[in-house]
Amino acid sequence: MYLVIASAVALSAGAALAQTEQIAAESDVVVLTSGQRLTAPIIKETAQAIWLDLGPTVVEVPRADIAEIVRRGTNENAEVAADEKDLFR
């Protein structure tokens, strides 16, 4: 019984780790002027700001606070022009 439970826990942990690594590989990295880094998919982008999907919340980051954007993975959202009035693409 212990072996079955231990195996199930190990498989669950492995699946969660693989999913986390996949999300990180597909996420963009936004480096702020303060030096902090935000790793999340960009869901909207305008000349004034970008919006990041941080899971249960969406964060708006003004372009003036961004030092660099490193685009990763297959996230084509950042390449799509967004209307200023849209919250999401």
PyMOL Python script that loads the backbone (N, CA, C, O; Angstrom):
from pymol import cmd

cmd.read_pdbstr("""\
ATOM      1  N   MET A   1       0.831  -1.192   0.000  1.00  0.00           N
ATOM      2  CA  MET A   1       0.000   0.000   0.000  1.00  0.00           C
ATOM      3  C   MET A   1       0.872   1.250   0.000  1.00  0.00           C
ATOM      4  O   MET A   1       0.617   2.191  -0.752  1.00  0.00           O
ATOM      5  N   TYR A   2       1.915   1.259   0.854  1.00  0.00           N
ATOM      6  CA  TYR A   2       2.807   2.416   0.933  1.00  0.00           C
ATOM      7  C   TYR A   2       3.472   2.669  -0.418  1.00  0.00           C
ATOM      8  O   TYR A   2       3.610   3.818  -0.839  1.00  0.00           O
ATOM      9  N   LEU A   3       3.886   1.592  -1.101  1.00  0.00           N
ATOM     10  CA  LEU A   3       4.543   1.721  -2.398  1.00  0.00           C
ATOM     11  C   LEU A   3       3.604   2.341  -3.426  1.00  0.00           C
ATOM     12  O   LEU A   3       4.034   3.164  -4.234  1.00  0.00           O
ATOM     13  N   VAL A   4       2.342   1.962  -3.410  1.00  0.00           N
ATOM     14  CA  VAL A   4       1.358   2.515  -4.345  1.00  0.00           C
ATOM     15  C   VAL A   4       1.162   4.007  -4.096  1.00  0.00           C
ATOM     16  O   VAL A   4       1.128   4.796  -5.040  1.00  0.00           O
ATOM     17  N   ILE A   5       1.036   4.393  -2.834  1.00  0.00           N
ATOM     18  CA  ILE A   5       0.848   5.809  -2.491  1.00  0.00           C
ATOM     19  C   ILE A   5       2.091   6.608  -2.862  1.00  0.00           C
ATOM     20  O   ILE A   5       1.983   7.696  -3.428  1.00  0.00           O
ATOM     21  N   ALA A   6       3.264   6.079  -2.550  1.00  0.00           N
ATOM     22  CA  ALA A   6       4.516   6.774  -2.875  1.00  0.00           C
ATOM     23  C   ALA A   6       4.664   6.937  -4.381  1.00  0.00           C
ATOM     24  O   ALA A   6       5.112   7.982  -4.852  1.00  0.00           O
ATOM     25  N   SER A   7       4.291   5.910  -5.140  1.00  0.00           N
ATOM     26  CA  SER A   7       4.367   5.995  -6.597  1.00  0.00           C
ATOM     27  C   SER A   7       3.405   7.038  -7.141  1.00  0.00           C
ATOM     28  O   SER A   7       3.755   7.794  -8.048  1.00  0.00           O
ATOM     29  N   ALA A   8       2.203   7.085  -6.596  1.00  0.00           N
ATOM     30  CA  ALA A   8       1.212   8.068  -7.044  1.00  0.00           C
ATOM     31  C   ALA A   8       1.674   9.489  -6.741  1.00  0.00           C
ATOM     32  O   ALA A   8       1.507  10.387  -7.566  1.00  0.00           O
ATOM     33  N   VAL A   9       2.250   9.695  -5.569  1.00  0.00           N
ATOM     34  CA  VAL A   9       2.762  11.020  -5.200  1.00  0.00           C
ATOM     35  C   VAL A   9       3.908  11.413  -6.124  1.00  0.00           C
ATOM     36  O   VAL A   9       3.976  12.555  -6.577  1.00  0.00           O
ATOM     37  N   ALA A  10       4.800  10.482  -6.404  1.00  0.00           N
ATOM     38  CA  ALA A  10       5.935  10.768  -7.283  1.00  0.00           C
ATOM     39  C   ALA A  10       5.463  11.107  -8.693  1.00  0.00           C
ATOM     40  O   ALA A  10       5.986  12.032  -9.314  1.00  0.00           O
ATOM     41  N   LEU A  11       4.485  10.372  -9.200  1.00  0.00           N
ATOM     42  CA  LEU A  11       3.948  10.661 -10.534  1.00  0.00           C
ATOM     43  C   LEU A  11       3.262  12.020 -10.570  1.00  0.00           C
ATOM     44  O   LEU A  11       3.426  12.772 -11.531  1.00  0.00           O
ATOM     45  N   SER A  12       2.497  12.338  -9.536  1.00  0.00           N
ATOM     46  CA  SER A  12       1.818  13.633  -9.472  1.00  0.00           C
ATOM     47  C   SER A  12       2.823  14.773  -9.417  1.00  0.00           C
ATOM     48  O   SER A  12       2.656  15.786 -10.096  1.00  0.00           O
ATOM     49  N   ALA A  13       3.857  14.611  -8.615  1.00  0.00           N
ATOM     50  CA  ALA A  13       4.889  15.646  -8.505  1.00  0.00           C
ATOM     51  C   ALA A  13       5.623  15.809  -9.828  1.00  0.00           C
ATOM     52  O   ALA A  13       5.930  16.929 -10.237  1.00  0.00           O
ATOM     53  N   GLY A  14       5.902  14.709 -10.488  1.00  0.00           N
ATOM     54  CA  GLY A  14       6.576  14.767 -11.788  1.00  0.00           C
ATOM     55  C   GLY A  14       5.726  15.458 -12.833  1.00  0.00           C
ATOM     56  O   GLY A  14       6.242  16.248 -13.624  1.00  0.00           O
ATOM     57  N   ALA A  15       4.432  15.175 -12.851  1.00  0.00           N
ATOM     58  CA  ALA A  15       3.528  15.816 -13.806  1.00  0.00           C
ATOM     59  C   ALA A  15       3.416  17.310 -13.533  1.00  0.00           C
ATOM     60  O   ALA A  15       3.400  18.113 -14.466  1.00  0.00           O
ATOM     61  N   ALA A  16       3.340  17.684 -12.269  1.00  0.00           N
ATOM     62  CA  ALA A  16       3.255  19.107 -11.911  1.00  0.00           C
ATOM     63  C   ALA A  16       4.530  19.834 -12.303  1.00  0.00           C
ATOM     64  O   ALA A  16       4.471  20.959 -12.799  1.00  0.00           O
ATOM     65  N   LEU A  17       5.680  19.208 -12.089  1.00  0.00           N
ATOM     66  CA  LEU A  17       6.950  19.821 -12.458  1.00  0.00           C
ATOM     67  C   LEU A  17       7.053  19.987 -13.970  1.00  0.00           C
ATOM     68  O   LEU A  17       7.503  21.028 -14.448  1.00  0.00           O
ATOM     69  N   ALA A  18       6.645  18.981 -14.718  1.00  0.00           N
ATOM     70  CA  ALA A  18       6.685  19.071 -16.175  1.00  0.00           C
ATOM     71  C   ALA A  18       5.774  20.181 -16.680  1.00  0.00           C
ATOM     72  O   ALA A  18       6.138  20.913 -17.601  1.00  0.00           O
ATOM     73  N   GLN A  19       4.590  20.311 -16.083  1.00  0.00           N
ATOM     74  CA  GLN A  19       3.664  21.365 -16.486  1.00  0.00           C
ATOM     75  C   GLN A  19       4.239  22.739 -16.155  1.00  0.00           C
ATOM     76  O   GLN A  19       4.123  23.664 -16.959  1.00  0.00           O
ATOM     77  N   THR A  20       4.852  22.885 -14.994  1.00  0.00           N
ATOM     78  CA  THR A  20       5.466  24.153 -14.600  1.00  0.00           C
ATOM     79  C   THR A  20       6.596  24.523 -15.545  1.00  0.00           C
ATOM     80  O   THR A  20       6.723  25.684 -15.934  1.00  0.00           O
ATOM     81  N   GLU A  21       7.416  23.551 -15.919  1.00  0.00           N
ATOM     82  CA  GLU A  21       8.518  23.811 -16.845  1.00  0.00           C
ATOM     83  C   GLU A  21       7.992  24.210 -18.214  1.00  0.00           C
ATOM     84  O   GLU A  21       8.570  25.082 -18.863  1.00  0.00           O
ATOM     85  N   GLN A  22       6.897  23.584 -18.671  1.00  0.00           N
ATOM     86  CA  GLN A  22       6.320  23.924 -19.967  1.00  0.00           C
ATOM     87  C   GLN A  22       5.767  25.342 -19.944  1.00  0.00           C
ATOM     88  O   GLN A  22       5.972  26.096 -20.895  1.00  0.00           O
ATOM     89  N   ILE A  23       5.072  25.718 -18.877  1.00  0.00           N
ATOM     90  CA  ILE A  23       4.526  27.072 -18.764  1.00  0.00           C
ATOM     91  C   ILE A  23       5.658  28.086 -18.761  1.00  0.00           C
ATOM     92  O   ILE A  23       5.570  29.112 -19.435  1.00  0.00           O
ATOM     93  N   ALA A  24       6.720  27.813 -18.011  1.00  0.00           N
ATOM     94  CA  ALA A  24       7.860  28.739 -17.957  1.00  0.00           C
ATOM     95  C   ALA A  24       8.529  28.857 -19.317  1.00  0.00           C
ATOM     96  O   ALA A  24       8.958  29.946 -19.697  1.00  0.00           O
ATOM     97  N   ALA A  25       8.627  27.760 -20.057  1.00  0.00           N
ATOM     98  CA  ALA A  25       9.258  27.792 -21.373  1.00  0.00           C
ATOM     99  C   ALA A  25       8.434  28.593 -22.368  1.00  0.00           C
ATOM    100  O   ALA A  25       8.993  29.179 -23.295  1.00  0.00           O
ATOM    101  N   GLU A  26       7.119  28.630 -22.198  1.00  0.00           N
ATOM    102  CA  GLU A  26       6.249  29.350 -23.118  1.00  0.00           C
ATOM    103  C   GLU A  26       5.977  30.776 -22.659  1.00  0.00           C
ATOM    104  O   GLU A  26       5.322  31.532 -23.377  1.00  0.00           O
ATOM    105  N   SER A  27       6.457  31.158 -21.496  1.00  0.00           N
ATOM    106  CA  SER A  27       6.186  32.477 -20.940  1.00  0.00           C
ATOM    107  C   SER A  27       7.234  33.484 -21.387  1.00  0.00           C
ATOM    108  O   SER A  27       8.368  33.133 -21.711  1.00  0.00           O
ATOM    109  N   ASP A  28       6.822  34.737 -21.393  1.00  0.00           N
ATOM    110  CA  ASP A  28       7.732  35.826 -21.686  1.00  0.00           C
ATOM    111  C   ASP A  28       8.337  36.309 -20.374  1.00  0.00           C
ATOM    112  O   ASP A  28       7.757  36.112 -19.307  1.00  0.00           O
ATOM    113  N   VAL A  29       9.491  36.933 -20.455  1.00  0.00           N
ATOM    114  CA  VAL A  29      10.137  37.498 -19.272  1.00  0.00           C
ATOM    115  C   VAL A  29      10.188  39.007 -19.458  1.00  0.00           C
ATOM    116  O   VAL A  29      10.752  39.506 -20.432  1.00  0.00           O
ATOM    117  N   VAL A  30       9.593  39.723 -18.515  1.00  0.00           N
ATOM    118  CA  VAL A  30       9.590  41.181 -18.542  1.00  0.00           C
ATOM    119  C   VAL A  30      10.519  41.652 -17.431  1.00  0.00           C
ATOM    120  O   VAL A  30      10.294  41.375 -16.253  1.00  0.00           O
ATOM    121  N   VAL A  31      11.567  42.369 -17.827  1.00  0.00           N
ATOM    122  CA  VAL A  31      12.519  42.913 -16.861  1.00  0.00           C
ATOM    123  C   VAL A  31      12.127  44.365 -16.617  1.00  0.00           C
ATOM    124  O   VAL A  31      12.071  45.172 -17.545  1.00  0.00           O
ATOM    125  N   LEU A  32      11.859  44.680 -15.361  1.00  0.00           N
ATOM    126  CA  LEU A  32      11.447  46.034 -15.007  1.00  0.00           C
ATOM    127  C   LEU A  32      12.665  46.927 -14.791  1.00  0.00           C
ATOM    128  O   LEU A  32      13.774  46.435 -14.582  1.00  0.00           O
ATOM    129  N   THR A  33      12.457  48.232 -14.840  1.00  0.00           N
ATOM    130  CA  THR A  33      13.550  49.178 -14.612  1.00  0.00           C
ATOM    131  C   THR A  33      14.110  49.050 -13.200  1.00  0.00           C
ATOM    132  O   THR A  33      15.246  49.451 -12.948  1.00  0.00           O
ATOM    133  N   SER A  34      13.330  48.500 -12.282  1.00  0.00           N
ATOM    134  CA  SER A  34      13.788  48.271 -10.902  1.00  0.00           C
ATOM    135  C   SER A  34      14.687  47.042 -10.789  1.00  0.00           C
ATOM    136  O   SER A  34      15.297  46.809  -9.745  1.00  0.00           O
ATOM    137  N   GLY A  35      14.767  46.247 -11.874  1.00  0.00           N
ATOM    138  CA  GLY A  35      15.558  45.023 -11.861  1.00  0.00           C
ATOM    139  C   GLY A  35      14.738  43.772 -11.616  1.00  0.00           C
ATOM    140  O   GLY A  35      15.233  42.665 -11.829  1.00  0.00           O
ATOM    141  N   GLN A  36      13.496  43.916 -11.173  1.00  0.00           N
ATOM    142  CA  GLN A  36      12.627  42.755 -10.944  1.00  0.00           C
ATOM    143  C   GLN A  36      12.246  42.129 -12.276  1.00  0.00           C
ATOM    144  O   GLN A  36      12.222  42.796 -13.310  1.00  0.00           O
ATOM    145  N   ARG A  37      11.946  40.826 -12.232  1.00  0.00           N
ATOM    146  CA  ARG A  37      11.542  40.085 -13.430  1.00  0.00           C
ATOM    147  C   ARG A  37      10.153  39.510 -13.216  1.00  0.00           C
ATOM    148  O   ARG A  37       9.837  38.999 -12.142  1.00  0.00           O
ATOM    149  N   LEU A  38       9.332  39.601 -14.246  1.00  0.00           N
ATOM    150  CA  LEU A  38       8.010  38.977 -14.253  1.00  0.00           C
ATOM    151  C   LEU A  38       8.013  37.945 -15.371  1.00  0.00           C
ATOM    152  O   LEU A  38       8.312  38.277 -16.518  1.00  0.00           O
ATOM    153  N   THR A  39       7.682  36.699 -15.051  1.00  0.00           N
ATOM    154  CA  THR A  39       7.651  35.628 -16.042  1.00  0.00           C
ATOM    155  C   THR A  39       6.215  35.178 -16.217  1.00  0.00           C
ATOM    156  O   THR A  39       5.639  34.541 -15.334  1.00  0.00           O
ATOM    157  N   ALA A  40       5.639  35.514 -17.367  1.00  0.00           N
ATOM    158  CA  ALA A  40       4.241  35.187 -17.650  1.00  0.00           C
ATOM    159  C   ALA A  40       3.974  35.461 -19.124  1.00  0.00           C
ATOM    160  O   ALA A  40       4.696  36.238 -19.749  1.00  0.00           O
ATOM    161  N   PRO A  41       2.943  34.831 -19.686  1.00  0.00           N
ATOM    162  CA  PRO A  41       2.574  35.133 -21.066  1.00  0.00           C
ATOM    163  C   PRO A  41       2.027  36.556 -21.189  1.00  0.00           C
ATOM    164  O   PRO A  41       1.261  37.011 -20.340  1.00  0.00           O
ATOM    165  N   ILE A  42       2.425  37.243 -22.246  1.00  0.00           N
ATOM    166  CA  ILE A  42       1.855  38.557 -22.548  1.00  0.00           C
ATOM    167  C   ILE A  42       0.540  38.303 -23.273  1.00  0.00           C
ATOM    168  O   ILE A  42       0.521  37.626 -24.300  1.00  0.00           O
ATOM    169  N   ILE A  43      -0.567  38.845 -22.745  1.00  0.00           N
ATOM    170  CA  ILE A  43      -1.869  38.615 -23.374  1.00  0.00           C
ATOM    171  C   ILE A  43      -2.364  39.821 -24.153  1.00  0.00           C
ATOM    172  O   ILE A  43      -3.260  39.694 -24.988  1.00  0.00           O
ATOM    173  N   LYS A  44      -1.790  40.991 -23.888  1.00  0.00           N
ATOM    174  CA  LYS A  44      -2.143  42.190 -24.646  1.00  0.00           C
ATOM    175  C   LYS A  44      -0.959  43.128 -24.599  1.00  0.00           C
ATOM    176  O   LYS A  44      -0.213  43.174 -23.621  1.00  0.00           O
ATOM    177  N   GLU A  45      -0.803  43.878 -25.686  1.00  0.00           N
ATOM    178  CA  GLU A  45       0.321  44.784 -25.779  1.00  0.00           C
ATOM    179  C   GLU A  45      -0.099  46.023 -26.554  1.00  0.00           C
ATOM    180  O   GLU A  45      -0.637  45.914 -27.655  1.00  0.00           O
ATOM    181  N   THR A  46       0.143  47.206 -25.983  1.00  0.00           N
ATOM    182  CA  THR A  46      -0.104  48.469 -26.677  1.00  0.00           C
ATOM    183  C   THR A  46       1.167  49.313 -26.581  1.00  0.00           C
ATOM    184  O   THR A  46       2.161  48.886 -25.994  1.00  0.00           O
ATOM    185  N   ALA A  47       1.128  50.493 -27.153  1.00  0.00           N
ATOM    186  CA  ALA A  47       2.279  51.391 -27.083  1.00  0.00           C
ATOM    187  C   ALA A  47       2.508  51.900 -25.661  1.00  0.00           C
ATOM    188  O   ALA A  47       3.624  52.284 -25.314  1.00  0.00           O
ATOM    189  N   GLN A  48       1.462  51.905 -24.840  1.00  0.00           N
ATOM    190  CA  GLN A  48       1.569  52.444 -23.483  1.00  0.00           C
ATOM    191  C   GLN A  48       1.831  51.388 -22.411  1.00  0.00           C
ATOM    192  O   GLN A  48       2.437  51.696 -21.384  1.00  0.00           O
ATOM    193  N   ALA A  49       1.384  50.148 -22.630  1.00  0.00           N
ATOM    194  CA  ALA A  49       1.470  49.130 -21.576  1.00  0.00           C
ATOM    195  C   ALA A  49       1.404  47.730 -22.168  1.00  0.00           C
ATOM    196  O   ALA A  49       1.066  47.541 -23.336  1.00  0.00           O
ATOM    197  N   ILE A  50       1.741  46.743 -21.318  1.00  0.00           N
ATOM    198  CA  ILE A  50       1.509  45.336 -21.641  1.00  0.00           C
ATOM    199  C   ILE A  50       0.708  44.732 -20.498  1.00  0.00           C
ATOM    200  O   ILE A  50       0.722  45.246 -19.380  1.00  0.00           O
ATOM    201  N   TRP A  51       0.013  43.644 -20.783  1.00  0.00           N
ATOM    202  CA  TRP A  51      -0.770  42.932 -19.777  1.00  0.00           C
ATOM    203  C   TRP A  51      -0.232  41.511 -19.702  1.00  0.00           C
ATOM    204  O   TRP A  51      -0.073  40.843 -20.724  1.00  0.00           O
ATOM    205  N   LEU A  52       0.049  41.054 -18.486  1.00  0.00           N
ATOM    206  CA  LEU A  52       0.594  39.724 -18.251  1.00  0.00           C
ATOM    207  C   LEU A  52      -0.430  38.847 -17.552  1.00  0.00           C
ATOM    208  O   LEU A  52      -1.122  39.292 -16.636  1.00  0.00           O
ATOM    209  N   ASP A  53      -0.523  37.592 -17.992  1.00  0.00           N
ATOM    210  CA  ASP A  53      -1.418  36.611 -17.382  1.00  0.00           C
ATOM    211  C   ASP A  53      -0.658  35.885 -16.276  1.00  0.00           C
ATOM    212  O   ASP A  53       0.166  35.012 -16.547  1.00  0.00           O
ATOM    213  N   LEU A  54      -0.943  36.253 -15.030  1.00  0.00           N
ATOM    214  CA  LEU A  54      -0.270  35.644 -13.887  1.00  0.00           C
ATOM    215  C   LEU A  54      -1.124  34.575 -13.223  1.00  0.00           C
ATOM    216  O   LEU A  54      -1.052  34.388 -12.009  1.00  0.00           O
ATOM    217  N   GLY A  55      -1.927  33.876 -14.005  1.00  0.00           N
ATOM    218  CA  GLY A  55      -2.786  32.830 -13.452  1.00  0.00           C
ATOM    219  C   GLY A  55      -4.125  33.390 -13.061  1.00  0.00           C
ATOM    220  O   GLY A  55      -4.946  33.678 -13.932  1.00  0.00           O
ATOM    221  N   PRO A  56      -4.375  33.555 -11.765  1.00  0.00           N
ATOM    222  CA  PRO A  56      -5.689  34.043 -11.340  1.00  0.00           C
ATOM    223  C   PRO A  56      -5.881  35.545 -11.538  1.00  0.00           C
ATOM    224  O   PRO A  56      -6.975  36.059 -11.307  1.00  0.00           O
ATOM    225  N   THR A  57      -4.846  36.247 -11.959  1.00  0.00           N
ATOM    226  CA  THR A  57      -4.973  37.690 -12.140  1.00  0.00           C
ATOM    227  C   THR A  57      -4.219  38.149 -13.383  1.00  0.00           C
ATOM    228  O   THR A  57      -3.305  37.473 -13.855  1.00  0.00           O
ATOM    229  N   VAL A  58      -4.610  39.293 -13.898  1.00  0.00           N
ATOM    230  CA  VAL A  58      -3.942  39.929 -15.029  1.00  0.00           C
ATOM    231  C   VAL A  58      -3.322  41.220 -14.512  1.00  0.00           C
ATOM    232  O   VAL A  58      -3.974  41.994 -13.810  1.00  0.00           O
ATOM    233  N   VAL A  59      -2.060  41.448 -14.864  1.00  0.00           N
ATOM    234  CA  VAL A  59      -1.340  42.625 -14.385  1.00  0.00           C
ATOM    235  C   VAL A  59      -1.000  43.527 -15.562  1.00  0.00           C
ATOM    236  O   VAL A  59      -0.466  43.069 -16.573  1.00  0.00           O
ATOM    237  N   GLU A  60      -1.313  44.812 -15.425  1.00  0.00           N
ATOM    238  CA  GLU A  60      -0.942  45.814 -16.424  1.00  0.00           C
ATOM    239  C   GLU A  60       0.393  46.426 -16.009  1.00  0.00           C
ATOM    240  O   GLU A  60       0.558  46.856 -14.867  1.00  0.00           O
ATOM    241  N   VAL A  61       1.339  46.463 -16.939  1.00  0.00           N
ATOM    242  CA  VAL A  61       2.652  47.039 -16.661  1.00  0.00           C
ATOM    243  C   VAL A  61       2.890  48.178 -17.650  1.00  0.00           C
ATOM    244  O   VAL A  61       2.937  47.937 -18.856  1.00  0.00           O
ATOM    245  N   PRO A  62       3.040  49.402 -17.170  1.00  0.00           N
ATOM    246  CA  PRO A  62       3.320  50.524 -18.072  1.00  0.00           C
ATOM    247  C   PRO A  62       4.670  50.341 -18.768  1.00  0.00           C
ATOM    248  O   PRO A  62       5.628  49.866 -18.157  1.00  0.00           O
ATOM    249  N   ARG A  63       4.741  50.714 -20.031  1.00  0.00           N
ATOM    250  CA  ARG A  63       5.991  50.588 -20.785  1.00  0.00           C
ATOM    251  C   ARG A  63       7.128  51.385 -20.146  1.00  0.00           C
ATOM    252  O   ARG A  63       8.291  50.997 -20.259  1.00  0.00           O
ATOM    253  N   ALA A  64       6.809  52.485 -19.483  1.00  0.00           N
ATOM    254  CA  ALA A  64       7.841  53.299 -18.830  1.00  0.00           C
ATOM    255  C   ALA A  64       8.567  52.519 -17.735  1.00  0.00           C
ATOM    256  O   ALA A  64       9.697  52.860 -17.384  1.00  0.00           O
ATOM    257  N   ASP A  65       7.932  51.476 -17.190  1.00  0.00           N
ATOM    258  CA  ASP A  65       8.529  50.661 -16.129  1.00  0.00           C
ATOM    259  C   ASP A  65       9.275  49.443 -16.662  1.00  0.00           C
ATOM    260  O   ASP A  65       9.826  48.669 -15.879  1.00  0.00           O
ATOM    261  N   ILE A  66       9.302  49.258 -17.982  1.00  0.00           N
ATOM    262  CA  ILE A  66       9.896  48.065 -18.587  1.00  0.00           C
ATOM    263  C   ILE A  66      11.266  48.397 -19.168  1.00  0.00           C
ATOM    264  O   ILE A  66      11.403  49.307 -19.986  1.00  0.00           O
ATOM    265  N   ALA A  67      12.277  47.647 -18.736  1.00  0.00           N
ATOM    266  CA  ALA A  67      13.628  47.806 -19.276  1.00  0.00           C
ATOM    267  C   ALA A  67      13.838  46.896 -20.485  1.00  0.00           C
ATOM    268  O   ALA A  67      14.521  47.269 -21.439  1.00  0.00           O
ATOM    269  N   GLU A  68      13.238  45.686 -20.439  1.00  0.00           N
ATOM    270  CA  GLU A  68      13.469  44.701 -21.495  1.00  0.00           C
ATOM    271  C   GLU A  68      12.354  43.668 -21.493  1.00  0.00           C
ATOM    272  O   GLU A  68      11.792  43.349 -20.446  1.00  0.00           O
ATOM    273  N   ILE A  69      12.035  43.144 -22.687  1.00  0.00           N
ATOM    274  CA  ILE A  69      11.092  42.033 -22.820  1.00  0.00           C
ATOM    275  C   ILE A  69      11.808  40.915 -23.563  1.00  0.00           C
ATOM    276  O   ILE A  69      12.308  41.117 -24.670  1.00  0.00           O
ATOM    277  N   VAL A  70      11.857  39.734 -22.953  1.00  0.00           N
ATOM    278  CA  VAL A  70      12.433  38.553 -23.589  1.00  0.00           C
ATOM    279  C   VAL A  70      11.270  37.650 -23.967  1.00  0.00           C
ATOM    280  O   VAL A  70      10.590  37.104 -23.099  1.00  0.00           O
ATOM    281  N   ARG A  71      11.046  37.497 -25.256  1.00  0.00           N
ATOM    282  CA  ARG A  71       9.923  36.686 -25.737  1.00  0.00           C
ATOM    283  C   ARG A  71      10.379  35.239 -25.891  1.00  0.00           C
ATOM    284  O   ARG A  71      11.444  34.963 -26.443  1.00  0.00           O
ATOM    285  N   ARG A  72       9.545  34.317 -25.390  1.00  0.00           N
ATOM    286  CA  ARG A  72       9.883  32.895 -25.414  1.00  0.00           C
ATOM    287  C   ARG A  72       8.705  32.073 -25.893  1.00  0.00           C
ATOM    288  O   ARG A  72       7.575  32.552 -25.979  1.00  0.00           O
ATOM    289  N   GLY A  73       9.002  30.821 -26.201  1.00  0.00           N
ATOM    290  CA  GLY A  73       7.954  29.848 -26.500  1.00  0.00           C
ATOM    291  C   GLY A  73       7.169  30.160 -27.755  1.00  0.00           C
ATOM    292  O   GLY A  73       7.652  30.824 -28.673  1.00  0.00           O
ATOM    293  N   THR A  74       5.944  29.663 -27.768  1.00  0.00           N
ATOM    294  CA  THR A  74       5.080  29.789 -28.938  1.00  0.00           C
ATOM    295  C   THR A  74       4.018  30.842 -28.733  1.00  0.00           C
ATOM    296  O   THR A  74       2.950  30.764 -29.340  1.00  0.00           O
ATOM    297  N   ASN A  75       4.281  31.822 -27.898  1.00  0.00           N
ATOM    298  CA  ASN A  75       3.296  32.849 -27.581  1.00  0.00           C
ATOM    299  C   ASN A  75       3.188  33.839 -28.728  1.00  0.00           C
ATOM    300  O   ASN A  75       4.011  34.745 -28.853  1.00  0.00           O
ATOM    301  N   GLU A  76       2.168  33.665 -29.571  1.00  0.00           N
ATOM    302  CA  GLU A  76       1.991  34.599 -30.670  1.00  0.00           C
ATOM    303  C   GLU A  76       1.123  35.785 -30.279  1.00  0.00           C
ATOM    304  O   GLU A  76       0.899  36.670 -31.106  1.00  0.00           O
ATOM    305  N   ASN A  77       0.627  35.833 -29.050  1.00  0.00           N
ATOM    306  CA  ASN A  77      -0.211  36.945 -28.600  1.00  0.00           C
ATOM    307  C   ASN A  77       0.503  38.281 -28.705  1.00  0.00           C
ATOM    308  O   ASN A  77      -0.119  39.284 -29.055  1.00  0.00           O
ATOM    309  N   ALA A  78       1.782  38.315 -28.414  1.00  0.00           N
ATOM    310  CA  ALA A  78       2.525  39.572 -28.408  1.00  0.00           C
ATOM    311  C   ALA A  78       2.691  40.126 -29.814  1.00  0.00           C
ATOM    312  O   ALA A  78       2.944  41.318 -29.984  1.00  0.00           O
ATOM    313  N   GLU A  79       2.550  39.273 -30.824  1.00  0.00           N
ATOM    314  CA  GLU A  79       2.729  39.716 -32.196  1.00  0.00           C
ATOM    315  C   GLU A  79       1.447  40.295 -32.789  1.00  0.00           C
ATOM    316  O   GLU A  79       1.478  40.871 -33.877  1.00  0.00           O
ATOM    317  N   VAL A  80       0.344  40.154 -32.105  1.00  0.00           N
ATOM    318  CA  VAL A  80      -0.941  40.611 -32.617  1.00  0.00           C
ATOM    319  C   VAL A  80      -1.209  42.018 -32.114  1.00  0.00           C
ATOM    320  O   VAL A  80      -1.136  42.282 -30.914  1.00  0.00           O
ATOM    321  N   ALA A  81      -1.517  42.911 -33.029  1.00  0.00           N
ATOM    322  CA  ALA A  81      -1.838  44.281 -32.626  1.00  0.00           C
ATOM    323  C   ALA A  81      -3.170  44.279 -31.886  1.00  0.00           C
ATOM    324  O   ALA A  81      -4.136  43.663 -32.338  1.00  0.00           O
ATOM    325  N   ALA A  82      -3.218  44.958 -30.766  1.00  0.00           N
ATOM    326  CA  ALA A  82      -4.429  45.008 -29.951  1.00  0.00           C
ATOM    327  C   ALA A  82      -5.051  46.384 -30.036  1.00  0.00           C
ATOM    328  O   ALA A  82      -4.351  47.394 -30.113  1.00  0.00           O
ATOM    329  N   ASP A  83      -6.365  46.416 -30.022  1.00  0.00           N
ATOM    330  CA  ASP A  83      -7.095  47.673 -29.975  1.00  0.00           C
ATOM    331  C   ASP A  83      -6.989  48.225 -28.562  1.00  0.00           C
ATOM    332  O   ASP A  83      -7.053  47.469 -27.593  1.00  0.00           O
ATOM    333  N   GLU A  84      -6.827  49.530 -28.439  1.00  0.00           N
ATOM    334  CA  GLU A  84      -6.690  50.172 -27.129  1.00  0.00           C
ATOM    335  C   GLU A  84      -7.866  49.862 -26.204  1.00  0.00           C
ATOM    336  O   GLU A  84      -7.692  49.827 -24.985  1.00  0.00           O
ATOM    337  N   LYS A  85      -9.056  49.637 -26.756  1.00  0.00           N
ATOM    338  CA  LYS A  85     -10.257  49.437 -25.946  1.00  0.00           C
ATOM    339  C   LYS A  85     -10.430  47.996 -25.489  1.00  0.00           C
ATOM    340  O   LYS A  85     -11.231  47.732 -24.592  1.00  0.00           O
ATOM    341  N   ASP A  86      -9.708  47.066 -26.077  1.00  0.00           N
ATOM    342  CA  ASP A  86      -9.825  45.656 -25.723  1.00  0.00           C
ATOM    343  C   ASP A  86      -9.023  45.348 -24.469  1.00  0.00           C
ATOM    344  O   ASP A  86      -7.905  45.833 -24.302  1.00  0.00           O
ATOM    345  N   LEU A  87      -9.601  44.539 -23.591  1.00  0.00           N
ATOM    346  CA  LEU A  87      -8.828  44.059 -22.453  1.00  0.00           C
ATOM    347  C   LEU A  87      -7.993  42.864 -22.879  1.00  0.00           C
ATOM    348  O   LEU A  87      -6.823  42.751 -22.513  1.00  0.00           O
ATOM    349  N   PHE A  88      -8.604  41.966 -23.658  1.00  0.00           N
ATOM    350  CA  PHE A  88      -7.905  40.794 -24.151  1.00  0.00           C
ATOM    351  C   PHE A  88      -7.944  40.797 -25.662  1.00  0.00           C
ATOM    352  O   PHE A  88      -8.799  41.433 -26.280  1.00  0.00           O
ATOM    353  N   ARG A  89      -7.005  40.076 -26.246  1.00  0.00           N
ATOM    354  CA  ARG A  89      -6.939  39.948 -27.694  1.00  0.00           C
ATOM    355  C   ARG A  89      -8.091  39.108 -28.146  1.00  0.00           C
ATOM    356  O   ARG A  89      -8.243  38.861 -29.342  1.00  0.00           O
TER     357      ARG A  89
END
""", "prot")
cmd.dss("prot")
cmd.show_as("cartoon", "prot")
cmd.util.cbc("prot")
cmd.orient("prot")
